[in-house]
Amino acid sequence: MLATALADMPASDSIAATRWSGQVLVGLGLWAFALHRHLLRRLLAFNIIGTGIFLVLMTLVGEAATAAGHGLVMTGLMVALLGTVLGALLIRRLDTLDAQRVVGSESGGGAP
């Protein structure tokens, strides 16, 4: 729906709107990354930053090399997806290790 609305706008307005939207997403992602301490929320904020960067990069490509820009962004999206999966698995593993450490300290790891 957003792409249809941006396509109906003149070329200069859509590029400006897309660039502005990308900059807003980068700013909101940085704000959320600095605000939240939970690792999963930080991972989601990092994904928002990446989405904003992809929008800004597509506005920098312009009309001349659109196919090359689309290829680079698609490659970046695949790398971001795999990075998100890896980050989620690492967060899950850290939570499991932290839970085991807490349970182990309660069961008899204390001084006599």
C-alpha positions in Angstrom: 0.0 0.0 0.0 2.8 2.4 0.8 4.6 1.5 -2.4 1.5 2.3 -4.4 1.1 5.6 -2.7 4.8 6.4 -3.3 4.5 5.3 -7.0 1.6 7.8 -7.6 3.7 10.7 -6.3 6.1 12.5 -8.7 9.6 11.1 -8.8 11.3 13.9 -6.7 8.6 13.7 -4.0 8.7 9.9 -3.7 12.5 9.9 -3.4 12.3 12.6 -0.7 9.6 10.8 1.1 11.4 7.5 1.0 14.7 9.1 2.2 12.8 10.9 5.0 11.1 7.6 6.0 14.4 5.8 6.0 16.0 8.5 8.2 13.1 8.4 10.6 13.3 4.6 10.9 17.1 4.8 11.6 16.5 7.4 14.3 13.7 5.4 15.9 15.8 2.2 15.8 18.7 4.0 17.4 16.4 5.4 20.1 14.9 2.0 20.8 18.3 0.3 20.9 19.6 2.8 23.4 16.4 2.7 25.5 15.7 -1.0 25.9 17.9 -3.4 27.9 16.2 -6.7 26.8 18.2 -8.4 24.1 15.3 -9.4 21.9 14.0 -5.8 21.9 17.5 -4.6 21.0 17.6 -7.2 18.1 14.3 -5.8 16.8 15.6 -2.3 17.1 18.6 -3.3 15.1 16.3 -4.7 12.4 14.5 -1.4 12.2 17.8 0.4 11.8 18.7 -2.0 8.9 15.3 -1.4 7.2 15.9 2.4 7.4 19.3 2.0 5.9 17.9 -0.1 3.0 15.4 2.7 2.3 18.1 5.3 2.3 20.3 3.2 0.0 17.5 2.8 -2.5 17.0 6.5 -2.7 20.8 7.0 -3.4 20.7 4.5 -6.3 18.3 6.7 -8.3 16.7 5.8 -11.6 19.9 4.9 -13.5 20.9 1.6 -11.8 17.6 0.4 -10.3 18.2 -3.3 -11.0 21.6 -3.2 -9.3 20.1 -1.4 -6.3 17.4 -4.0 -6.0 19.9 -6.8 -6.2 22.0 -5.3 -3.4 19.0 -4.6 -1.2 17.7 -8.2 -1.7 21.2 -9.6 -0.8 21.2 -7.3 2.3 17.7 -8.5 3.3 18.9 -12.1 3.1 21.9 -11.4 5.2 19.8 -9.4 7.7 17.3 -12.3 7.9 20.1 -14.8 8.7 21.6 -12.4 11.2 18.3 -12.1 12.9 17.9 -15.8 13.1 21.4 -16.2 14.5 20.8 -13.4 17.0 17.5 -14.9 18.2 19.2 -18.3 18.7 22.0 -16.8 20.6 19.6 -14.9 22.9 17.7 -18.1 23.5 20.9 -19.9 24.4 21.9 -17.1 26.8 18.5 -17.3 28.5 18.9 -21.1 28.8 22.4 -20.8 30.3 21.3 -18.1 32.7 18.3 -20.2 33.9 20.6 -23.2 34.5 23.0 -21.0 36.4 20.2 -19.6 38.6 18.8 -23.1 39.3 22.3 -24.5 40.0 23.1 -21.8 42.5 19.8 -22.4 44.4 20.2 -26.1 44.7 23.4 -26.3 46.7 26.0 -24.1 45.4 26.1 -22.0 48.6 28.5 -22.1 51.6 27.8 -24.4 54.5 
